[in-house]
């Protein structure tokens, strides 16, 4: 058992220590600053829990350029934001912290040769929602009108900045963004994805009480079962996106279908970010606002020693023993991330009866906005500055720029 050096710290010292394990690649606007402020609590909780469980207390979050808030209330209140990779332990040791609520959300890009007529598309949608469709005996729920999930159709064409890659032959592309809500609760396929939805999963969980709230985890055979089930859910989510494409567009070429929210291993979690594989020419979608172009990019391995040095991370990473986490980041954003135009910065965080309140400076600098739950705050999405940041950091290369033609919600 490790010494109780972390558990003996004051709450203030725990938070200060947690800050050292947050590495930001973001654009440092109001939403990014809120993400940082909240994640310090999540990391402090994890460090306390890790030491309690005999682990090295080194949970680390490395953000992508689109770092932002999470509008999932339970995830936010657990101390997490969105946009990056969370490392919570050895990827091969069967222990999973499930407060982050993995859901296997992802985006599929398909190619079609003809732009569908809106009337025909609406008729198809009406036909689809009247019929029950199944994958592996799971009745599908179409979630492409919820939250930021969507089906968008784009035209690929040249502009003064980018010429499409020659391998992208079809003129029109569509992007389907969705997850697998069918498997959040327990079914005969497994225990469910969400511990706050599935009674079976809650009963499997163990808990560590920390000064910042409870941390829920699975270990041993339960962790192995959950990872097995998550990988199954990931497969079904990808097949569901493909099924939606087939039903709406008929024959199409599948270009890319990566996940951006869920487990990579027992100790690695993607939070709104896409993982780079060894396939160098694999294309990844980066979708911004619905009225702005989307981009297809090829990713570059990251972070390199040069990138780590340029970002000013090297000394801190070495001091806290997390240099390998940075070297093996290999993650890129999937979108622009939520933008809170009325928020400039976080002035302080108040804790009252176990609840966090974020006192934020308004953009006009004449007053403050105080958040607890950010779900109902007014928001939009960031634009091209995220693509610029990707290129400036040398995280990837733009292969195609896609111009929006039709946005579907079903």
C-alpha positions as CSV (number, residue, x, y, z in Angstrom):
1,X,0.0,0.0,0.0
2,X,1.3,3.5,-0.9
3,X,1.8,6.0,1.8
4,X,-1.0,8.4,2.5
5,X,0.8,11.5,1.2
6,X,-2.1,12.5,-1.1
7,X,-4.9,11.5,1.2
8,X,-3.3,13.6,4.0
9,X,-3.3,16.8,1.9
10,X,-5.8,19.6,2.5
11,X,-8.5,20.2,-0.2
12,X,-6.7,23.2,-1.4
13,X,-3.4,21.3,-1.8
14,X,-5.2,18.4,-3.5
15,X,-6.6,20.9,-6.0
16,X,-3.2,22.5,-6.6
17,X,-1.7,19.1,-7.1
18,X,-4.4,18.2,-9.6
19,X,-3.7,21.3,-11.6
20,X,-0.2,20.0,-12.4
21,X,-1.8,16.9,-14.0
22,X,-3.9,18.9,-16.5
23,X,-2.2,19.7,-19.8
24,X,-4.1,22.0,-22.1
25,X,-3.9,22.2,-25.9
26,X,-7.0,24.4,-26.0
27,X,-7.8,27.9,-27.2
28,X,-8.2,29.3,-23.6
29,X,-11.6,30.9,-24.0
30,X,-14.4,31.0,-21.4
31,X,-15.5,27.4,-22.0
32,X,-12.0,26.1,-22.0
33,X,-11.3,27.8,-18.7
34,X,-14.5,26.3,-17.2
35,X,-13.4,22.9,-18.3
36,X,-10.0,23.3,-16.6
37,X,-11.6,24.6,-13.4
38,X,-14.0,21.7,-13.1
39,X,-11.5,19.1,-14.2
40,X,-9.2,20.0,-11.3
41,X,-11.9,18.6,-9.0
42,X,-12.2,15.4,-11.0
43,X,-8.5,14.8,-11.0
44,X,-8.2,15.6,-7.3
45,X,-10.9,13.0,-6.7
46,X,-9.2,10.4,-8.8
47,X,-5.8,11.0,-7.2
48,X,-7.4,10.5,-3.7
49,X,-9.1,7.3,-5.0
50,X,-6.0,6.0,-6.7
51,X,-3.9,6.2,-3.6
52,X,-6.7,4.7,-1.5
53,X,-6.8,1.7,-3.9
54,X,-3.0,1.3,-3.8
55,X,-2.3,2.9,-7.2
56,X,0.1,5.6,-8.2
57,X,-2.0,8.8,-7.8
58,X,-1.2,10.3,-11.2
59,X,-4.5,10.5,-13.1
60,X,-3.9,13.0,-15.9
61,X,-6.0,14.8,-18.5
62,X,-4.6,16.1,-21.8
63,X,-7.0,18.3,-23.6
64,X,-7.5,18.7,-27.4
65,X,-7.9,22.1,-29.0
66,X,-11.7,21.9,-28.5
67,X,-11.6,21.5,-24.7
68,X,-14.9,22.6,-23.2
69,X,-17.7,22.0,-20.7
70,X,-19.7,18.8,-20.5
71,X,-23.5,19.3,-20.7
72,X,-24.1,15.9,-19.2
73,X,-25.0,16.8,-15.6
74,X,-23.7,13.7,-13.9
75,X,-20.4,13.8,-15.7
76,X,-20.0,17.5,-15.0
77,X,-20.8,17.2,-11.4
78,X,-18.3,14.3,-11.1
79,X,-15.6,16.8,-12.0
80,X,-15.1,16.2,-15.7
81,X,-15.1,18.4,-18.9
82,X,-14.9,17.4,-22.5
83,X,-12.4,17.4,-25.3
84,X,-9.3,15.2,-24.6
85,X,-7.9,12.0,-23.2
86,X,-8.1,11.0,-19.5
87,X,-5.5,8.5,-18.2
88,X,-6.6,6.9,-15.0
89,X,-4.3,3.9,-14.6
90,X,-2.4,1.0,-16.3
91,X,-4.2,0.1,-19.5
92,X,-3.8,-3.6,-18.8
93,X,-4.9,-3.6,-15.1
94,X,-8.6,-4.5,-14.8
95,X,-9.8,-1.4,-12.9
96,X,-12.2,1.1,-14.5
97,X,-13.4,4.4,-13.1
98,X,-16.8,4.8,-14.7
99,X,-17.9,8.2,-13.5
100,X,-17.0,9.5,-16.9
101,X,-19.9,7.6,-18.4
102,X,-18.5,6.0,-21.6
103,X,-21.1,5.9,-24.4
104,X,-19.4,4.9,-27.6
105,X,-20.4,8.0,-29.5
106,X,-18.8,8.6,-32.8
107,X,-19.1,10.0,-36.3
108,X,-19.3,8.2,-39.6
109,X,-18.4,9.8,-42.9
110,X,-19.8,8.4,-46.1
111,X,-19.5,9.3,-49.8
112,X,-22.4,9.6,-52.3
113,X,-22.4,10.7,-55.9
114,X,-25.7,12.6,-55.9
115,X,-27.1,15.2,-53.6
116,X,-30.4,13.9,-52.3
117,X,-33.5,16.1,-52.8
118,X,-34.9,17.3,-49.5
119,X,-38.4,16.1,-50.3
120,X,-37.2,12.6,-51.0
121,X,-35.1,12.6,-47.8
122,X,-38.0,13.7,-45.6
123,X,-40.1,10.9,-47.1
124,X,-37.4,8.4,-46.3
125,X,-37.1,9.7,-42.8
126,X,-40.8,9.3,-42.3
127,X,-40.7,5.7,-43.5
128,X,-37.7,4.9,-41.3
129,X,-39.3,6.1,-38.1
130,X,-42.4,4.0,-38.7
131,X,-40.5,0.7,-39.0
132,X,-38.6,-1.2,-36.2
133,X,-35.0,-1.9,-37.2
134,X,-32.7,-4.2,-35.3
135,X,-29.0,-5.0,-35.0
136,X,-28.2,-8.2,-33.2
137,X,-31.8,-8.3,-31.8
138,X,-31.4,-4.8,-30.4
139,X,-34.3,-2.5,-31.4
140,X,-32.7,0.7,-32.6
141,X,-33.5,4.2,-31.2
142,X,-32.8,7.0,-33.6
143,X,-30.9,9.6,-31.6
144,X,-29.9,12.0,-34.4
145,X,-32.1,14.8,-33.2
146,X,-30.8,14.8,-29.6
147,X,-28.2,17.2,-28.2
148,X,-25.4,17.7,-30.8
149,X,-26.1,14.5,-32.7
150,X,-27.0,15.0,-36.3
151,X,-26.9,13.8,-40.0
152,X,-25.4,16.4,-42.3
153,X,-24.8,16.4,-46.0
154,X,-21.9,18.2,-47.6
155,X,-20.5,19.1,-50.9
156,X,-16.7,18.6,-51.3
157,X,-15.1,21.2,-53.5
158,X,-11.9,23.1,-53.8
159,X,-11.5,26.6,-52.4
160,X,-8.5,29.0,-52.1
161,X,-7.2,27.0,-49.1
162,X,-7.6,23.3,-49.7
163,X,-7.8,20.9,-52.7
164,X,-9.5,17.6,-51.9
165,X,-7.3,14.5,-51.7
166,X,-7.4,12.5,-54.9
167,X,-8.6,9.4,-53.0
168,X,-11.8,11.1,-52.1
169,X,-13.7,10.5,-55.3
170,X,-17.4,11.1,-54.5
171,X,-18.5,14.8,-54.7
172,X,-20.9,14.6,-51.8
173,X,-20.3,13.5,-48.2
174,X,-22.5,12.9,-45.2
175,X,-21.6,12.8,-41.6
176,X,-23.7,10.8,-39.1
177,X,-23.0,11.7,-35.4
178,X,-24.6,9.3,-32.8
179,X,-24.2,6.8,-30.0
180,X,-26.0,3.8,-28.7
181,X,-28.6,4.8,-26.1
182,X,-30.2,1.3,-26.5
183,X,-27.4,-0.1,-24.3
184,X,-27.2,2.5,-21.5
185,X,-29.3,0.2,-19.3
186,X,-28.8,-3.4,-18.6
187,X,-30.0,-5.9,-21.3
188,X,-29.3,-9.5,-22.1
189,X,-26.2,-8.2,-23.9
190,X,-24.5,-6.8,-20.8
191,X,-24.7,-4.7,-17.6
192,X,-25.4,-1.4,-19.3
193,X,-23.1,1.6,-20.0
194,X,-24.3,4.2,-17.5
195,X,-24.0,3.5,-13.8
196,X,-26.7,6.1,-13.1
197,X,-29.2,4.4,-15.5
198,X,-28.5,0.6,-14.9
199,X,-29.3,-0.9,-11.5
200,X,-27.2,-3.9,-12.4
201,X,-24.2,-1.8,-13.1
202,X,-24.6,0.2,-9.9
203,X,-24.7,-3.0,-7.9
204,X,-21.4,-4.1,-9.6
205,X,-19.7,-0.8,-8.6
206,X,-17.5,-0.1,-5.7
207,X,-17.1,3.3,-4.2
208,X,-14.3,5.5,-2.7
209,X,-15.4,8.4,-0.6
210,X,-13.2,11.5,-1.2
211,X,-13.3,15.1,0.1
212,X,-14.8,16.1,-3.3
213,X,-17.4,13.4,-3.6
214,X,-17.7,9.7,-4.3
215,X,-15.7,7.9,-7.0
216,X,-17.2,4.8,-8.6
217,X,-15.1,2.0,-10.0
218,X,-15.1,-1.6,-11.2
219,X,-12.3,-4.0,-10.6
220,X,-11.3,-7.6,-11.5
221,X,-13.8,-9.7,-13.3
222,X,-16.4,-6.9,-13.2
223,X,-14.0,-4.5,-14.9
224,X,-13.3,-7.2,-17.5
225,X,-17.0,-7.7,-18.1
226,X,-17.6,-4.0,-18.5
227,X,-14.8,-3.5,-21.0
228,X,-16.1,-6.5,-23.0
229,X,-19.5,-5.0,-23.0
230,X,-18.3,-1.6,-23.9
231,X,-16.4,-2.9,-26.9
232,X,-19.6,-4.7,-28.0
233,X,-21.5,-1.4,-27.6
234,X,-18.8,0.4,-29.6
235,X,-19.3,-2.1,-32.4
236,X,-23.1,-1.8,-32.3
237,X,-22.9,2.0,-32.3
238,X,-20.7,2.0,-35.4
239,X,-23.0,-0.5,-37.2
240,X,-26.0,1.7,-36.3
241,X,-24.4,4.7,-37.9
242,X,-23.7,2.6,-41.0
243,X,-27.3,1.3,-40.9
244,X,-28.7,4.9,-40.8
245,X,-26.5,5.8,-43.8
246,X,-27.8,2.8,-45.8
247,X,-31.5,3.5,-45.0
248,X,-31.2,7.2,-46.0
249,X,-28.8,7.1,-48.9
250,X,-28.7,3.5,-50.2
251,X,-25.3,2.6,-51.6
252,X,-22.4,4.7,-50.3
253,X,-18.7,4.5,-49.7
254,X,-17.7,4.3,-46.1
255,X,-14.8,6.7,-45.5
256,X,-14.4,6.8,-41.8
257,X,-16.4,5.7,-38.7
258,X,-14.3,6.5,-35.5
259,X,-15.5,6.7,-31.9
260,X,-14.8,9.8,-29.9
261,X,-16.3,9.0,-26.5
262,X,-15.4,5.9,-24.6
263,X,-12.8,3.5,-23.3
264,X,-9.6,2.8,-25.1
265,X,-8.5,0.4,-22.4
266,X,-9.0,-0.1,-18.6
267,X,-7.1,3.1,-17.9
268,X,-7.6,5.4,-20.9
269,X,-10.8,7.3,-21.8
270,X,-11.6,9.4,-24.8
271,X,-13.8,12.4,-23.9
272,X,-14.9,13.9,-27.2
273,X,-11.7,13.1,-29.0
274,X,-10.5,10.6,-31.7
275,X,-7.7,8.2,-31.3
276,X,-5.0,7.9,-33.9
277,X,-4.3,4.4,-35.2
278,X,-1.2,3.1,-37.0
279,X,-3.0,3.5,-40.3
280,X,-1.3,6.7,-41.5
281,X,-3.8,7.6,-44.2
282,X,-7.0,7.1,-42.0
283,X,-9.3,10.1,-42.3
284,X,-10.9,11.7,-39.3
285,X,-13.9,14.1,-39.4
286,X,-13.8,17.4,-37.6
287,X,-17.3,18.9,-37.6
288,X,-17.8,22.5,-36.5
289,X,-21.1,24.4,-36.4
290,X,-23.9,23.2,-38.8
291,X,-23.5,26.4,-40.8
292,X,-19.8,26.0,-41.3
293,X,-17.6,23.7,-43.3
294,X,-16.5,20.4,-41.8
295,X,-13.0,19.0,-42.4
296,X,-11.5,15.6,-43.1
297,X,-8.0,15.4,-41.8
298,X,-5.2,12.8,-41.5
299,X,-3.6,12.9,-38.1
300,X,0.0,13.0,-37.1
301,X,1.4,11.0,-34.2
302,X,1.5,13.2,-31.1
303,X,2.9,14.5,-28.9
304,X,6.5,14.6,-30.1
305,X,9.4,15.7,-27.9
306,X,9.4,19.0,-29.9
307,X,5.7,19.6,-29.3
308,X,6.0,18.8,-25.6
309,X,8.9,21.3,-25.3
310,X,7.1,24.0,-27.4
311,X,4.0,23.7,-25.2
312,X,6.1,24.1,-22.1
313,X,5.0,20.8,-20.7
314,X,8.4,19.0,-20.4
315,X,9.6,20.0,-16.9
316,X,6.2,19.5,-15.3
317,X,5.6,16.2,-17.0
318,X,9.0,14.9,-15.9
319,X,8.5,16.2,-12.3
320,X,5.2,14.3,-12.0
321,X,6.3,11.2,-13.9
322,X,3.7,11.5,-16.7
323,X,5.9,12.1,-19.7
324,X,4.8,8.8,-21.3
325,X,1.2,9.9,-21.1
326,X,2.1,12.9,-23.3
327,X,4.3,10.9,-25.7
328,X,1.5,8.4,-26.2
329,X,-1.4,11.0,-26.4
330,X,-2.2,10.3,-30.1
331,X,-5.5,12.1,-30.0
332,X,-7.2,14.8,-32.1
333,X,-10.5,16.7,-31.7
334,X,-13.8,15.7,-33.3
335,X,-15.4,19.1,-33.5
336,X,-15.3,22.7,-32.4
337,X,-16.6,22.2,-28.9
338,X,-19.2,24.3,-27.0
339,X,-18.6,28.0,-27.0
340,X,-19.9,30.2,-24.1
341,X,-19.7,33.7,-25.7
342,X,-20.9,35.4,-22.6
343,X,-18.2,34.0,-20.3
344,X,-14.6,35.3,-20.3
345,X,-12.9,33.6,-17.3
346,X,-13.5,31.8,-14.0
347,X,-12.8,34.1,-11.1
348,X,-13.3,31.6,-8.4
349,X,-15.1,28.4,-7.4
350,X,-17.3,28.3,-4.3
351,X,-18.2,25.1,-2.5
352,X,-21.4,25.3,-0.6
353,X,-22.9,22.2,1.0
354,X,-21.0,19.9,-1.3
355,X,-22.0,21.7,-4.5
356,X,-19.7,23.7,-6.7
357,X,-20.5,27.1,-8.0
358,X,-18.3,28.7,-10.7
359,X,-18.1,32.5,-10.4
360,X,-17.4,33.6,-14.0
361,X,-16.4,37.0,-15.4
362,X,-18.8,38.1,-18.1
363,X,-17.4,39.1,-21.5
364,X,-18.7,42.7,-20.8
365,X,-16.7,42.6,-17.5
366,X,-19.5,44.5,-15.7
367,X,-20.9,41.6,-13.8
368,X,-20.5,37.9,-13.0
369,X,-22.4,34.8,-14.0
370,X,-22.5,32.0,-11.4
371,X,-22.9,28.4,-12.6
372,X,-23.5,25.1,-10.9
373,X,-25.1,23.1,-13.6
374,X,-23.9,24.3,-17.0
375,X,-26.4,22.2,-19.0
376,X,-29.0,25.0,-19.5
377,X,-26.5,27.8,-20.2
378,X,-26.7,29.5,-23.6
379,X,-24.1,28.1,-25.9
380,X,-23.0,27.9,-29.5
381,X,-20.1,26.0,-31.2
382,X,-16.6,27.2,-32.0
383,X,-15.6,27.7,-35.6
384,X,-12.4,27.6,-37.7
385,X,-10.1,28.6,-34.9
386,X,-10.1,24.9,-33.9
387,X,-8.8,23.8,-37.3
388,X,-6.2,26.6,-37.2
389,X,-5.1,25.3,-33.8
390,X,-4.8,21.7,-35.1
391,X,-2.6,22.9,-37.9
392,X,-0.6,25.3,-35.7
393,X,0.2,22.4,-33.3
394,X,1.0,20.1,-36.2
395,X,-1.6,17.5,-35.0
396,X,-2.9,16.8,-38.5
397,X,-3.3,17.8,-42.2
398,X,-6.5,18.9,-43.9
399,X,-7.4,16.5,-46.7
400,X,-10.8,18.0,-47.7
401,X,-13.1,20.8,-46.8
402,X,-16.8,20.0,-46.9
403,X,-19.4,22.6,-47.4
404,X,-22.8,22.1,-45.7
405,X,-25.9,21.5,-47.9
406,X,-28.5,19.8,-45.8
407,X,-28.8,19.3,-42.0
408,X,-31.1,16.4,-40.9
409,X,-32.6,15.7,-37.4
410,X,-34.5,12.4,-37.0
